[in-house]
Amino acid sequence: MRSLDPRHTWATGLARTIAEELRDGVASGAVTWGEADELLNRLRTVIDQALDVTPAPL
C-alpha cells in the first residue's frame, strides 16, 4: 500500500536512489563497501540536519 504523504514517497525514492548508487559504486570499484557505509552514515547525518520533522497536516 502506498502512503498518501508525498514526503514519504519522496523519501522512499531518495533512499532507493542512494542505495542503487552505492551498489553501483561498489560494483564498479569506485568505492569499497566500507567507504560506501561511511558515506551513507555521513549522508544520514546531513539529511537528518536538513529535514523539517514537523508532521504533515492530515
C-alpha positions, 0 to 999 in steps of 0.5 A: 500500500502506498502512503498518501504523504508525498514526503514519504514517497519522496523519501522512499525514492531518495533512499532507493536512489542512494542505495542503487548508487552505492551498489553501483559504486561498489560494483564498479570499484569506485568505492569499497563497501566500507567507504560506501557505509561511511558515506551513507552514515555521513549522508544520514547525518546531513539529511537528518540536519536538513529535514523539517520533522514537523508532521504533515497536516492530515 
